Amino acid sequence: MDVHHGMVGITPEGLREAHNADVAIQADEKVEFKKAWADPESGTVFCLSEAPSADAVKRIHERTGHPADEIHPVPVVA
């Protein structure tokens, strides 16, 4: 799970565009972006992905122009 801050006012269309930009190049790093959620008021965006490493997620987000402020590996799933 990664978190982006400072995206105040993001629209559903803007979130979809950002997510689609990640999906378009995700295979380069063997990442699979699953879902993104946003709170336009606070400017916080959350992205769920499966990836070989946090660095792989970081590189994809940097390449698409919206670097993650936080990346939280979640190794245990129920």
Secondary structure, DSSP 4 states (H G I P E B T S, - for coil): -EEE---TT--HHHHHHHHHHHHHHGGGGT-EEEEEEEETTTTEEEEEEE-S-HHHHHHHHHHTT---SEE-------
